[in-house]
């Protein structure tokens, strides 16, 4: 179970990072 939670947390982190990256791209434009 611990492994699953860790994996889920990692996925969430990636999603948040992607959103921030998109926002930055928009700002640059």
N, CA, C, O and CB atoms as a CASP TS submission, in Angstrom:
PFRMAT TS
TARGET T0000
AUTHOR 0000-0000-0000
METHOD Language model
MODEL 1
PARENT N/A
ATOM      1  N   UNK     1       0.841  -1.199   0.000  1.00  0.00           N
ATOM      2  CA  UNK     1       0.000   0.000   0.000  1.00  0.00           C
ATOM      3  C   UNK     1       0.887   1.264   0.000  1.00  0.00           C
ATOM      4  O   UNK     1       0.624   2.225  -0.723  1.00  0.00           O
ATOM      5  CB  UNK     1      -0.957  -0.003   1.239  1.00  0.00           C
ATOM      6  N   UNK     2       1.924   1.231   0.819  1.00  0.00           N
ATOM      7  CA  UNK     2       2.807   2.409   0.888  1.00  0.00           C
ATOM      8  C   UNK     2       3.341   2.764  -0.490  1.00  0.00           C
ATOM      9  O   UNK     2       3.441   3.935  -0.853  1.00  0.00           O
ATOM     10  CB  UNK     2       3.979   2.156   1.858  1.00  0.00           C
ATOM     11  N   UNK     3       3.681   1.738  -1.243  1.00  0.00           N
ATOM     12  CA  UNK     3       4.251   1.995  -2.578  1.00  0.00           C
ATOM     13  C   UNK     3       3.218   2.721  -3.457  1.00  0.00           C
ATOM     14  O   UNK     3       3.542   3.675  -4.164  1.00  0.00           O
ATOM     15  CB  UNK     3       4.700   0.652  -3.258  1.00  0.00           C
ATOM     16  N   UNK     4       1.993   2.253  -3.393  1.00  0.00           N
ATOM     17  CA  UNK     4       0.947   2.878  -4.229  1.00  0.00           C
ATOM     18  C   UNK     4       0.796   4.358  -3.882  1.00  0.00           C
ATOM     19  O   UNK     4       0.720   5.211  -4.767  1.00  0.00           O
ATOM     20  CB  UNK     4      -0.414   2.147  -4.045  1.00  0.00           C
ATOM     21  N   UNK     5       0.756   4.642  -2.605  1.00  0.00           N
ATOM     22  CA  UNK     5       0.595   6.048  -2.183  1.00  0.00           C
ATOM     23  C   UNK     5       1.755   6.887  -2.709  1.00  0.00           C
ATOM     24  O   UNK     5       1.569   8.005  -3.188  1.00  0.00           O
ATOM     25  CB  UNK     5       0.514   6.157  -0.629  1.00  0.00           C
ATOM     26  N   UNK     6       2.951   6.324  -2.609  1.00  0.00           N
ATOM     27  CA  UNK     6       4.134   7.069  -3.066  1.00  0.00           C
ATOM     28  C   UNK     6       4.006   7.349  -4.574  1.00  0.00           C
ATOM     29  O   UNK     6       4.290   8.451  -5.042  1.00  0.00           O
ATOM     30  CB  UNK     6       5.455   6.267  -2.759  1.00  0.00           C
ATOM     31  N   UNK     7       3.582   6.347  -5.301  1.00  0.00           N
ATOM     32  CA  UNK     7       3.453   6.509  -6.762  1.00  0.00           C
ATOM     33  C   UNK     7       2.409   7.602  -7.066  1.00  0.00           C
ATOM     34  O   UNK     7       2.621   8.467  -7.915  1.00  0.00           O
ATOM     35  CB  UNK     7       3.042   5.146  -7.444  1.00  0.00           C
ATOM     36  N   UNK     8       1.292   7.532  -6.355  1.00  0.00           N
ATOM     37  CA  UNK     8       0.214   8.504  -6.600  1.00  0.00           C
ATOM     38  C   UNK     8       0.753   9.920  -6.317  1.00  0.00           C
ATOM     39  O   UNK     8       0.486  10.862  -7.064  1.00  0.00           O
ATOM     40  CB  UNK     8      -1.053   8.189  -5.699  1.00  0.00           C
ATOM     41  N   UNK     9       1.513  10.043  -5.222  1.00  0.00           N
ATOM     42  CA  UNK     9       2.030  11.372  -4.849  1.00  0.00           C
ATOM     43  C   UNK     9       2.956  11.885  -5.976  1.00  0.00           C
ATOM     44  O   UNK     9       2.935  13.064  -6.329  1.00  0.00           O
ATOM     45  CB  UNK     9       2.807  11.308  -3.465  1.00  0.00           C
ATOM     46  N   UNK    10       3.743  10.988  -6.510  1.00  0.00           N
ATOM     47  CA  UNK    10       4.687  11.405  -7.563  1.00  0.00           C
ATOM     48  C   UNK    10       3.895  11.898  -8.795  1.00  0.00           C
ATOM     49  O   UNK    10       4.249  12.904  -9.408  1.00  0.00           O
ATOM     50  CB  UNK    10       5.647  10.211  -7.958  1.00  0.00           C
ATOM     51  N   UNK    11       2.844  11.184  -9.134  1.00  0.00           N
ATOM     52  CA  UNK    11       2.038  11.562 -10.299  1.00  0.00           C
ATOM     53  C   UNK    11       1.433  12.957 -10.083  1.00  0.00           C
ATOM     54  O   UNK    11       1.442  13.796 -10.984  1.00  0.00           O
ATOM     55  CB  UNK    11       0.911  10.509 -10.556  1.00  0.00           C
ATOM     56  N   UNK    12       0.917  13.184  -8.887  1.00  0.00           N
ATOM     57  CA  UNK    12       0.299  14.477  -8.578  1.00  0.00           C
ATOM     58  C   UNK    12       1.341  15.594  -8.728  1.00  0.00           C
ATOM     59  O   UNK    12       1.058  16.661  -9.274  1.00  0.00           O
ATOM     60  CB  UNK    12      -0.302  14.474  -7.134  1.00  0.00           C
ATOM     61  N   UNK    13       2.533  15.324  -8.237  1.00  0.00           N
ATOM     62  CA  UNK    13       3.601  16.334  -8.292  1.00  0.00           C
ATOM     63  C   UNK    13       3.874  16.695  -9.756  1.00  0.00           C
ATOM     64  O   UNK    13       4.035  17.866 -10.100  1.00  0.00           O
ATOM     65  CB  UNK    13       4.912  15.810  -7.594  1.00  0.00           C
ATOM     66  N   UNK    14       3.921  15.682 -10.598  1.00  0.00           N
ATOM     67  CA  UNK    14       4.218  15.926 -12.017  1.00  0.00           C
ATOM     68  C   UNK    14       3.113  16.805 -12.623  1.00  0.00           C
ATOM     69  O   UNK    14       3.392  17.741 -13.373  1.00  0.00           O
ATOM     70  CB  UNK    14       4.344  14.572 -12.805  1.00  0.00           C
ATOM     71  N   UNK    15       1.880  16.491 -12.292  1.00  0.00           N
ATOM     72  CA  UNK    15       0.749  17.247 -12.842  1.00  0.00           C
ATOM     73  C   UNK    15       0.856  18.723 -12.432  1.00  0.00           C
ATOM     74  O   UNK    15       0.665  19.626 -13.246  1.00  0.00           O
ATOM     75  CB  UNK    15      -0.604  16.643 -12.356  1.00  0.00           C
ATOM     76  N   UNK    16       1.163  18.939 -11.158  1.00  0.00           N
ATOM     77  CA  UNK    16       1.279  20.322 -10.658  1.00  0.00           C
ATOM     78  C   UNK    16       2.403  21.028 -11.415  1.00  0.00           C
ATOM     79  O   UNK    16       2.266  22.187 -11.809  1.00  0.00           O
ATOM     80  CB  UNK    16       1.553  20.348  -9.107  1.00  0.00           C
ATOM     81  N   UNK    17       3.502  20.326 -11.611  1.00  0.00           N
ATOM     82  CA  UNK    17       4.662  20.923 -12.292  1.00  0.00           C
ATOM     83  C   UNK    17       4.279  21.308 -13.731  1.00  0.00           C
ATOM     84  O   UNK    17       4.632  22.382 -14.218  1.00  0.00           O
ATOM     85  CB  UNK    17       5.875  19.929 -12.294  1.00  0.00           C
ATOM     86  N   UNK    18       3.557  20.415 -14.385  1.00  0.00           N
ATOM     87  CA  UNK    18       3.144  20.677 -15.772  1.00  0.00           C
ATOM     88  C   UNK    18       2.273  21.938 -15.823  1.00  0.00           C
ATOM     89  O   UNK    18       2.437  22.779 -16.706  1.00  0.00           O
ATOM     90  CB  UNK    18       2.369  19.452 -16.362  1.00  0.00           C
ATOM     91  N   UNK    19       1.353  22.056 -14.874  1.00  0.00           N
ATOM     92  CA  UNK    19       0.459  23.227 -14.855  1.00  0.00           C
ATOM     93  C   UNK    19       1.297  24.495 -14.694  1.00  0.00           C
ATOM     94  O   UNK    19       1.067  25.488 -15.383  1.00  0.00           O
ATOM     95  CB  UNK    19      -0.596  23.113 -13.698  1.00  0.00           C
ATOM     96  N   UNK    20       2.258  24.454 -13.792  1.00  0.00           N
ATOM     97  CA  UNK    20       3.083  25.652 -13.538  1.00  0.00           C
ATOM     98  C   UNK    20       3.866  25.980 -14.825  1.00  0.00           C
ATOM     99  O   UNK    20       4.008  27.146 -15.193  1.00  0.00           O
ATOM    100  CB  UNK    20       4.075  25.421 -12.309  1.00  0.00           C
ATOM    101  N   UNK    21       4.355  24.960 -15.482  1.00  0.00           N
ATOM    102  CA  UNK    21       5.154  25.179 -16.695  1.00  0.00           C
ATOM    103  C   UNK    21       4.272  25.867 -17.762  1.00  0.00           C
ATOM    104  O   UNK    21       4.707  26.794 -18.445  1.00  0.00           O
ATOM    105  CB  UNK    21       5.735  23.811 -17.240  1.00  0.00           C
ATOM    106  N   UNK    22       3.051  25.395 -17.878  1.00  0.00           N
ATOM    107  CA  UNK    22       2.139  25.987 -18.874  1.00  0.00           C
ATOM    108  C   UNK    22       1.894  27.459 -18.540  1.00  0.00           C
ATOM    109  O   UNK    22       1.874  28.308 -19.431  1.00  0.00           O
ATOM    110  CB  UNK    22       0.784  25.207 -18.922  1.00  0.00           C
ATOM    111  N   UNK    23       1.710  27.752 -17.270  1.00  0.00           N
ATOM    112  CA  UNK    23       1.444  29.141 -16.847  1.00  0.00           C
ATOM    113  C   UNK    23       2.651  30.011 -17.218  1.00  0.00           C
ATOM    114  O   UNK    23       2.501  31.114 -17.741  1.00  0.00           O
ATOM    115  CB  UNK    23       1.155  29.219 -15.295  1.00  0.00           C
ATOM    116  N   UNK    24       3.831  29.497 -16.939  1.00  0.00           N
ATOM    117  CA  UNK    24       5.040  30.268 -17.238  1.00  0.00           C
ATOM    118  C   UNK    24       5.122  30.544 -18.739  1.00  0.00           C
ATOM    119  O   UNK    24       5.492  31.642 -19.155  1.00  0.00           O
ATOM    120  CB  UNK    24       6.309  29.514 -16.755  1.00  0.00           C
ATOM    121  N   UNK    25       4.783  29.564 -19.526  1.00  0.00           N
ATOM    122  CA  UNK    25       4.865  29.709 -20.987  1.00  0.00           C
ATOM    123  C   UNK    25       3.919  30.848 -21.416  1.00  0.00           C
ATOM    124  O   UNK    25       4.262  31.684 -22.252  1.00  0.00           O
ATOM    125  CB  UNK    25       4.491  28.350 -21.719  1.00  0.00           C
ATOM    126  N   UNK    26       2.747  30.849 -20.830  1.00  0.00           N
ATOM    127  CA  UNK    26       1.768  31.880 -21.187  1.00  0.00           C
ATOM    128  C   UNK    26       2.311  33.273 -20.824  1.00  0.00           C
ATOM    129  O   UNK    26       2.151  34.234 -21.576  1.00  0.00           O
ATOM    130  CB  UNK    26       0.409  31.619 -20.466  1.00  0.00           C
ATOM    131  N   UNK    27       2.945  33.351 -19.671  1.00  0.00           N
ATOM    132  CA  UNK    27       3.466  34.645 -19.198  1.00  0.00           C
ATOM    133  C   UNK    27       4.538  35.145 -20.180  1.00  0.00           C
ATOM    134  O   UNK    27       4.595  36.330 -20.508  1.00  0.00           O
ATOM    135  CB  UNK    27       4.061  34.517 -17.741  1.00  0.00           C
ATOM    136  N   UNK    28       5.370  34.227 -20.631  1.00  0.00           N
ATOM    137  CA  UNK    28       6.460  34.616 -21.545  1.00  0.00           C
ATOM    138  C   UNK    28       5.858  35.183 -22.843  1.00  0.00           C
ATOM    139  O   UNK    28       6.355  36.158 -23.406  1.00  0.00           O
ATOM    140  CB  UNK    28       7.397  33.386 -21.859  1.00  0.00           C
ATOM    141  N   UNK    29       4.789  34.549 -23.288  1.00  0.00           N
ATOM    142  CA  UNK    29       4.151  34.976 -24.535  1.00  0.00           C
ATOM    143  C   UNK    29       3.564  36.361 -24.280  1.00  0.00           C
ATOM    144  O   UNK    29       2.966  36.953 -25.179  1.00  0.00           O
ATOM    145  CB  UNK    29       3.037  33.948 -25.013  1.00  0.00           C
TER
END
